[in-house]
Amino acid sequence: MTFALSVPLARPRPVDDRTLATLRRVAHDAAFGECTSAEVEWLLSTAGPLLDELARRRAAMAGLPPIDLSNVVILDAVR
């Protein structure tokens, strides 16, 4: 008799605002090669849940009724 051993995959904890800010910095630094391999691994480990959240948000936004923007005036950015 054999037993199938099933070990659940590790999952990152929820990404709070502070963690998200750090992940954003690491992602921008990674584009220029200015982060450690540990930071890159951490960034990749959280990418799945963040992309899931983005997909759910886009699906929710697609279900909203269209908004009439005919009376909105876009102002130039002040620099």
MMTF fields as JSON, N, C-alpha, C and O atoms, coordinates in Angstrom:
{
  "mmtfVersion": "1.0.0",
  "mmtfProducer": "UNKNOWN",
  "numBonds": 315,
  "numAtoms": 316,
  "numGroups": 79,
  "numChains": 1,
  "numModels": 1,
  "chainsPerModel": [1],
  "groupsPerChain": [79],
  "chainIdList": ["A"],
  "bondAtomList": [4, 2, 8, 6, 12, 10, 16, 14, 20, 18, 24, 22, 28, 26, 32, 30, 36, 34, 40, 38, 44, 42, 48, 46, 52, 50, 56, 54, 60, 58, 64, 62, 68, 66, 72, 70, 76, 74, 80, 78, 84, 82, 88, 86, 92, 90, 96, 94, 100, 98, 104, 102, 108, 106, 112, 110, 116, 114, 120, 118, 124, 122, 128, 126, 132, 130, 136, 134, 140, 138, 144, 142, 148, 146, 152, 150, 156, 154, 160, 158, 164, 162, 168, 166, 172, 170, 176, 174, 180, 178, 184, 182, 188, 186, 192, 190, 196, 194, 200, 198, 204, 202, 208, 206, 212, 210, 216, 214, 220, 218, 224, 222, 228, 226, 232, 230, 236, 234, 240, 238, 244, 242, 248, 246, 252, 250, 256, 254, 260, 258, 264, 262, 268, 266, 272, 270, 276, 274, 280, 278, 284, 282, 288, 286, 292, 290, 296, 294, 300, 298, 304, 302, 308, 306, 312, 310],
  "bondOrderList": [1, 1, 1, 1, 1, 1, 1, 1, 1, 1, 1, 1, 1, 1, 1, 1, 1, 1, 1, 1, 1, 1, 1, 1, 1, 1, 1, 1, 1, 1, 1, 1, 1, 1, 1, 1, 1, 1, 1, 1, 1, 1, 1, 1, 1, 1, 1, 1, 1, 1, 1, 1, 1, 1, 1, 1, 1, 1, 1, 1, 1, 1, 1, 1, 1, 1, 1, 1, 1, 1, 1, 1, 1, 1, 1, 1, 1, 1],
  "groupList": [{"groupName": "MET", "atomNameList": ["N", "CA", "C", "O"], "elementList": ["N", "C", "C", "O"], "formalChargeList": [0, 0, 0, 0], "bondAtomList": [1, 0, 2, 1, 3, 2], "bondOrderList": [1, 1, 2], "singleLetterCode": "M", "chemCompType": "L-PEPTIDE LINKING"}, {"groupName": "THR", "atomNameList": ["N", "CA", "C", "O"], "elementList": ["N", "C", "C", "O"], "formalChargeList": [0, 0, 0, 0], "bondAtomList": [1, 0, 2, 1, 3, 2], "bondOrderList": [1, 1, 2], "singleLetterCode": "T", "chemCompType": "L-PEPTIDE LINKING"}, {"groupName": "PHE", "atomNameList": ["N", "CA", "C", "O"], "elementList": ["N", "C", "C", "O"], "formalChargeList": [0, 0, 0, 0], "bondAtomList": [1, 0, 2, 1, 3, 2], "bondOrderList": [1, 1, 2], "singleLetterCode": "F", "chemCompType": "L-PEPTIDE LINKING"}, {"groupName": "ALA", "atomNameList": ["N", "CA", "C", "O"], "elementList": ["N", "C", "C", "O"], "formalChargeList": [0, 0, 0, 0], "bondAtomList": [1, 0, 2, 1, 3, 2], "bondOrderList": [1, 1, 2], "singleLetterCode": "A", "chemCompType": "L-PEPTIDE LINKING"}, {"groupName": "LEU", "atomNameList": ["N", "CA", "C", "O"], "elementList": ["N", "C", "C", "O"], "formalChargeList": [0, 0, 0, 0], "bondAtomList": [1, 0, 2, 1, 3, 2], "bondOrderList": [1, 1, 2], "singleLetterCode": "L", "chemCompType": "L-PEPTIDE LINKING"}, {"groupName": "SER", "atomNameList": ["N", "CA", "C", "O"], "elementList": ["N", "C", "C", "O"], "formalChargeList": [0, 0, 0, 0], "bondAtomList": [1, 0, 2, 1, 3, 2], "bondOrderList": [1, 1, 2], "singleLetterCode": "S", "chemCompType": "L-PEPTIDE LINKING"}, {"groupName": "VAL", "atomNameList": ["N", "CA", "C", "O"], "elementList": ["N", "C", "C", "O"], "formalChargeList": [0, 0, 0, 0], "bondAtomList": [1, 0, 2, 1, 3, 2], "bondOrderList": [1, 1, 2], "singleLetterCode": "V", "chemCompType": "L-PEPTIDE LINKING"}, {"groupName": "PRO", "atomNameList": ["N", "CA", "C", "O"], "elementList": ["N", "C", "C", "O"], "formalChargeList": [0, 0, 0, 0], "bondAtomList": [1, 0, 2, 1, 3, 2], "bondOrderList": [1, 1, 2], "singleLetterCode": "P", "chemCompType": "L-PEPTIDE LINKING"}, {"groupName": "ARG", "atomNameList": ["N", "CA", "C", "O"], "elementList": ["N", "C", "C", "O"], "formalChargeList": [0, 0, 0, 0], "bondAtomList": [1, 0, 2, 1, 3, 2], "bondOrderList": [1, 1, 2], "singleLetterCode": "R", "chemCompType": "L-PEPTIDE LINKING"}, {"groupName": "ASP", "atomNameList": ["N", "CA", "C", "O"], "elementList": ["N", "C", "C", "O"], "formalChargeList": [0, 0, 0, 0], "bondAtomList": [1, 0, 2, 1, 3, 2], "bondOrderList": [1, 1, 2], "singleLetterCode": "D", "chemCompType": "L-PEPTIDE LINKING"}, {"groupName": "HIS", "atomNameList": ["N", "CA", "C", "O"], "elementList": ["N", "C", "C", "O"], "formalChargeList": [0, 0, 0, 0], "bondAtomList": [1, 0, 2, 1, 3, 2], "bondOrderList": [1, 1, 2], "singleLetterCode": "H", "chemCompType": "L-PEPTIDE LINKING"}, {"groupName": "GLY", "atomNameList": ["N", "CA", "C", "O"], "elementList": ["N", "C", "C", "O"], "formalChargeList": [0, 0, 0, 0], "bondAtomList": [1, 0, 2, 1, 3, 2], "bondOrderList": [1, 1, 2], "singleLetterCode": "G", "chemCompType": "PEPTIDE LINKING"}, {"groupName": "GLU", "atomNameList": ["N", "CA", "C", "O"], "elementList": ["N", "C", "C", "O"], "formalChargeList": [0, 0, 0, 0], "bondAtomList": [1, 0, 2, 1, 3, 2], "bondOrderList": [1, 1, 2], "singleLetterCode": "E", "chemCompType": "L-PEPTIDE LINKING"}, {"groupName": "CYS", "atomNameList": ["N", "CA", "C", "O"], "elementList": ["N", "C", "C", "O"], "formalChargeList": [0, 0, 0, 0], "bondAtomList": [1, 0, 2, 1, 3, 2], "bondOrderList": [1, 1, 2], "singleLetterCode": "C", "chemCompType": "L-PEPTIDE LINKING"}, {"groupName": "TRP", "atomNameList": ["N", "CA", "C", "O"], "elementList": ["N", "C", "C", "O"], "formalChargeList": [0, 0, 0, 0], "bondAtomList": [1, 0, 2, 1, 3, 2], "bondOrderList": [1, 1, 2], "singleLetterCode": "W", "chemCompType": "L-PEPTIDE LINKING"}, {"groupName": "ILE", "atomNameList": ["N", "CA", "C", "O"], "elementList": ["N", "C", "C", "O"], "formalChargeList": [0, 0, 0, 0], "bondAtomList": [1, 0, 2, 1, 3, 2], "bondOrderList": [1, 1, 2], "singleLetterCode": "I", "chemCompType": "L-PEPTIDE LINKING"}, {"groupName": "ASN", "atomNameList": ["N", "CA", "C", "O"], "elementList": ["N", "C", "C", "O"], "formalChargeList": [0, 0, 0, 0], "bondAtomList": [1, 0, 2, 1, 3, 2], "bondOrderList": [1, 1, 2], "singleLetterCode": "N", "chemCompType": "L-PEPTIDE LINKING"}],
  "groupTypeList": [0, 1, 2, 3, 4, 5, 6, 7, 4, 3, 8, 7, 8, 7, 6, 9, 9, 8, 1, 4, 3, 1, 4, 8, 8, 6, 3, 10, 9, 3, 3, 2, 11, 12, 13, 1, 5, 3, 12, 6, 12, 14, 4, 4, 5, 1, 3, 11, 7, 4, 4, 9, 12, 4, 3, 8, 8, 8, 3, 3, 0, 3, 11, 4, 7, 7, 15, 9, 4, 5, 16, 6, 6, 15, 4, 9, 3, 6, 8],
  "groupIdList": [1, 2, 3, 4, 5, 6, 7, 8, 9, 10, 11, 12, 13, 14, 15, 16, 17, 18, 19, 20, 21, 22, 23, 24, 25, 26, 27, 28, 29, 30, 31, 32, 33, 34, 35, 36, 37, 38, 39, 40, 41, 42, 43, 44, 45, 46, 47, 48, 49, 50, 51, 52, 53, 54, 55, 56, 57, 58, 59, 60, 61, 62, 63, 64, 65, 66, 67, 68, 69, 70, 71, 72, 73, 74, 75, 76, 77, 78, 79],
  "secStructList": [7, 7, 7, 7, 7, 7, 7, 7, 7, 7, 7, 7, 7, 7, 7, 7, 2, 2, 2, 2, 2, 2, 2, 2, 2, 2, 2, 2, 2, 2, 6, 6, 6, 7, 1, 7, 2, 2, 2, 2, 2, 2, 2, 2, 2, 2, 2, 2, 2, 2, 2, 2, 2, 2, 2, 2, 2, 2, 2, 2, 2, 2, 6, 1, 7, 7, 7, 7, 7, 6, 6, 7, 7, 7, 7, 7, 7, 7, 7],
  "xCoordList": [0.85, 0.0, 0.891, 1.804, 0.619, 1.413, 0.541, -0.665, 1.178, 0.492, 1.09, 2.31, 0.236, 0.713, 1.014, 0.157, 2.221, 2.626, 2.39, 2.94, 1.586, 1.279, 1.657, 1.115, 2.586, 3.015, 2.531, 2.883, 1.723, 1.225, 2.369, 3.364, 2.219, 3.224, 3.242, 2.212, 4.417, 4.547, 3.855, 3.909, 3.225, 2.551, 3.056, 3.242, 3.276, 3.689, 2.529, 1.363, 2.857, 1.794, 1.181, 1.761, 0.022, -0.592, 0.356, 1.156, 0.257, 1.129, 0.426, -0.563, 0.946, 0.37, 0.995, 1.869, 0.557, 1.026, 2.531, 3.213, 3.04, 4.475, 5.303, 6.309, 4.875, 5.573, 5.483, 6.458, 4.316, 4.134, 5.092, 5.663, 5.272, 6.191, 7.621, 8.35, 8.019, 9.357, 9.497, 10.526, 8.46, 8.488, 8.589, 9.292, 7.905, 7.981, 9.405, 9.914, 10.047, 11.435, 12.339, 13.165, 12.187, 13.012, 12.775, 13.725, 11.526, 11.218, 11.873, 12.407, 11.837, 12.468, 13.994, 14.665, 14.536, 15.984, 16.44, 17.524, 15.615, 15.98, 16.147, 16.964, 15.386, 15.494, 16.881, 17.303, 17.581, 18.92, 20.003, 21.163, 19.621, 20.589, 21.094, 22.207, 20.284, 20.71, 20.049, 19.745, 19.824, 19.245, 19.938, 20.598, 19.769, 20.412, 19.59, 18.424, 20.213, 19.481, 18.369, 17.334, 18.572, 17.524, 16.313, 15.171, 16.562, 15.452, 14.683, 13.456, 15.405, 14.753, 13.904, 12.781, 14.426, 13.648, 12.394, 11.325, 12.51, 11.365, 10.34, 9.138, 10.819, 9.925, 9.158, 7.944, 9.859, 9.202, 8.235, 7.213, 8.544, 7.656, 6.326, 5.335, 6.302, 5.059, 4.361, 3.247, 4.974, 4.4, 3.06, 2.131, 2.946, 1.698, 0.495, -0.488, 0.555, -0.58, -0.864, -2.025, 0.165, -0.061, -0.734, -1.614, -0.331, -0.97, -2.396, -3.265, -2.646, -4.019, -4.895, -6.019, -4.374, -5.132, -5.41, -6.513, -4.408, -4.587, -5.656, -6.493, -5.625, -6.621, -8.028, -8.976, -8.17, -9.489, -9.967, -11.149, -9.051, -9.421, -9.866, -10.851, -9.148, -9.53, -10.887, -11.696, -11.136, -12.429, -13.54, -14.612, -13.289, -14.288, -14.533, -15.676, -13.473, -13.616, -14.352, -15.103, -14.144, -14.821, -16.324, -17.102, -16.735, -18.151, -18.873, -20.097, -18.145, -18.767, -19.373, -18.891, -20.419, -21.002, -20.03, -19.228, -20.103, -19.218, -19.498, -20.628, -18.464, -18.576, -18.513, -17.657, -19.431, -19.445, -18.396, -18.541, -17.36, -16.286, -16.35, -15.364, -17.495, -17.603, -17.482, -17.151, -17.742, -17.659, -16.377, -16.283, -15.406, -14.153, -13.1, -12.92, -12.397, -11.324, -10.017, -9.836, -9.1, -7.805, -6.848, -6.633, -6.278, -5.351, -3.916, -3.577, -3.094, -1.688, -1.026, -1.38, -0.061, 0.654, 1.578, 2.215, 1.639, 2.518, 3.834, 3.859, 4.899, 6.222, 7.079, 8.218],
  "yCoordList": [-1.178, 0.0, 1.235, 1.353, 2.156, 3.377, 4.586, 4.601, 5.567, 6.806, 7.933, 8.077, 8.71, 9.873, 11.002, 11.422, 11.469, 12.572, 13.869, 14.074, 14.73, 15.996, 17.129, 17.266, 17.927, 19.089, 20.326, 20.528, 21.159, 22.355, 23.292, 23.376, 23.993, 24.954, 26.148, 26.547, 26.695, 27.875, 29.055, 29.212, 29.86, 31.056, 32.267, 32.202, 33.369, 34.574, 35.14, 34.885, 35.896, 36.527, 37.666, 38.09, 38.18, 39.29, 40.49, 40.732, 41.214, 42.371, 43.62, 44.065, 44.184, 45.409, 46.624, 46.459, 47.818, 49.024, 49.247, 49.648, 48.991, 49.182, 48.208, 48.592, 46.946, 45.938, 46.271, 46.111, 46.735, 47.104, 48.224, 48.189, 49.204, 50.304, 49.787, 50.23, 48.861, 48.281, 47.439, 47.49, 46.663, 45.857, 46.738, 46.39, 47.856, 48.778, 49.3, 49.385, 49.649, 50.123, 49.041, 49.31, 47.808, 46.692, 46.453, 46.213, 46.516, 46.285, 47.335, 47.007, 48.59, 49.647, 49.521, 49.749, 49.163, 48.957, 47.768, 47.796, 46.732, 45.528, 45.837, 45.214, 46.785, 47.151, 47.7, 47.666, 48.203, 48.76, 47.889, 48.292, 46.691, 45.782, 46.246, 45.904, 47.028, 47.623, 46.964, 47.642, 45.658, 44.969, 43.621, 43.119, 43.058, 41.78, 40.625, 40.791, 39.464, 38.288, 37.909, 37.388, 38.165, 37.88, 38.785, 38.339, 40.055, 40.969, 40.535, 40.625, 40.066, 39.604, 38.369, 38.266, 37.433, 36.245, 36.642, 36.082, 37.606, 38.074, 38.724, 38.499, 39.526, 40.169, 39.127, 39.241, 38.118, 37.078, 36.248, 35.791, 36.049, 35.241, 35.934, 35.277, 37.246, 37.989, 38.369, 38.892, 38.126, 38.547, 37.87, 38.522, 36.587, 35.872, 36.484, 36.831, 36.625, 37.241, 38.675, 39.08, 39.437, 40.807, 40.822, 41.647, 39.922, 39.851, 39.329, 39.736, 38.418, 37.96, 39.132, 39.28, 39.965, 41.13, 42.095, 42.629, 42.318, 43.2, 42.651, 43.403, 41.343, 40.735, 40.86, 41.153, 40.636, 40.786, 42.231, 42.486, 43.18, 44.598, 44.983, 45.703, 44.51, 44.826, 44.226, 44.86, 43.014, 42.383, 43.175, 43.361, 43.641, 44.434, 45.768, 46.211, 46.401, 47.685, 47.515, 48.4, 46.39, 46.15, 45.993, 46.237, 45.586, 45.406, 46.672, 46.663, 47.777, 49.042, 49.722, 49.541, 50.492, 51.211, 52.286, 52.802, 52.622, 53.672, 55.009, 55.297, 55.809, 57.116, 58.2, 58.162, 59.169, 60.29, 61.31, 61.95, 61.458, 62.399, 63.655, 64.386, 63.918, 65.066, 66.405, 67.415, 66.422, 67.681, 67.77, 68.626, 66.913, 66.912, 67.666, 67.436, 68.578, 69.336, 68.833, 68.836, 68.399, 67.912, 69.101, 69.797, 69.33, 70.429, 69.951, 68.808, 70.824, 70.495, 70.326, 71.002, 69.415, 69.19, 70.375, 70.91, 70.77, 71.852, 71.228, 70.324, 71.704, 71.124, 72.128, 71.826],
  "zCoordList": [0.0, 0.0, 0.0, 0.817, -0.924, -1.005, -0.681, -0.929, -0.133, 0.215, -0.61, -0.698, -1.198, -1.955, -0.981, -0.203, -1.039, -0.174, -0.927, -2.009, -0.366, -1.009, -0.078, 1.019, -0.532, 0.244, -0.496, -1.658, 0.164, -0.528, -0.884, -0.165, -1.996, -2.408, -1.457, -0.913, -1.273, -0.415, -1.078, -2.297, -0.292, -0.808, -0.031, 1.184, -0.741, -0.024, 0.776, 0.472, 1.782, 2.572, 1.78, 0.78, 2.195, 1.459, 1.367, 2.271, 0.296, 0.06, 0.564, -0.017, 1.655, 2.196, 1.484, 0.633, 1.827, 1.141, 1.315, 0.372, 2.505, 2.763, 1.927, 1.33, 1.888, 1.098, -0.381, -1.116, -0.823, -2.224, -2.623, -3.713, -1.763, -2.056, -2.211, -3.099, -1.359, -1.456, -2.72, -3.394, -3.041, -4.261, -5.504, -6.453, -5.506, -6.639, -6.806, -7.924, -5.686, -5.752, -6.315, -7.188, -5.814, -6.291, -7.778, -8.523, -8.216, -9.628, -10.514, -11.573, -10.09, -10.878, -10.831, -11.837, -9.677, -9.564, -10.413, -10.995, -10.48, -11.236, -12.717, -13.394, -13.217, -14.629, -14.969, -16.125, -13.961, -14.161, -13.525, -13.45, -13.066, -12.455, -11.108, -10.709, -10.397, -9.126, -7.922, -6.941, -7.981, -6.83, -6.661, -7.57, -5.486, -5.177, -5.739, -6.098, -5.808, -6.295, -5.319, -5.735, -4.022, -3.036, -3.267, -3.15, -3.596, -3.881, -5.13, -5.17, -6.141, -7.369, -7.081, -7.574, -6.291, -5.913, -5.157, -5.396, -4.243, -3.466, -4.393, -4.253, -5.335, -6.291, -7.097, -7.267, -7.589, -8.383, -7.547, -8.058, -6.268, -5.428, -5.162, -4.846, -5.289, -5.055, -6.352, -6.311, -7.489, -8.774, -9.05, -9.525, -8.764, -9.039, -8.336, -8.99, -7.0, -6.303, -6.75, -6.811, -7.06, -7.52, -8.887, -9.134, -9.772, -11.085, -10.979, -11.749, -10.015, -9.767, -9.345, -9.825, -8.444, -7.973, -9.126, -9.24, -9.98, -11.124, -12.072, -12.572, -12.315, -13.209, -12.628, -13.357, -11.305, -10.664, -10.729, -10.961, -10.524, -10.571, -11.973, -12.136, -12.984, -14.366, -14.707, -15.385, -14.241, -14.491, -13.814, -14.391, -12.592, -11.87, -12.576, -12.688, -13.047, -13.732, -15.058, -15.468, -15.727, -17.004, -16.806, -17.728, -15.609, -15.327, -14.94, -14.815, -14.744, -14.365, -15.6, -16.718, -15.385, -16.523, -17.015, -16.238, -18.302, -18.829, -18.152, -17.757, -18.027, -17.377, -18.449, -19.333, -18.363, -19.304, -18.871, -17.83, -19.653, -19.335, -20.197, -20.29, -20.829, -21.731, -21.007, -21.628, -19.714, -18.979, -18.138, -17.258, -18.39, -17.634, -18.422, -19.617, -17.736, -18.359, -17.777, -16.559, -18.639, -18.199, -18.12, -19.112, -16.943, -16.743, -16.977, -16.674, -17.51, -17.704, -16.345, -15.379, -16.283, -15.032, -14.749, -15.656, -13.503, -13.082, -12.649, -11.813, -13.208, -12.87, -12.189, -11.832]
}
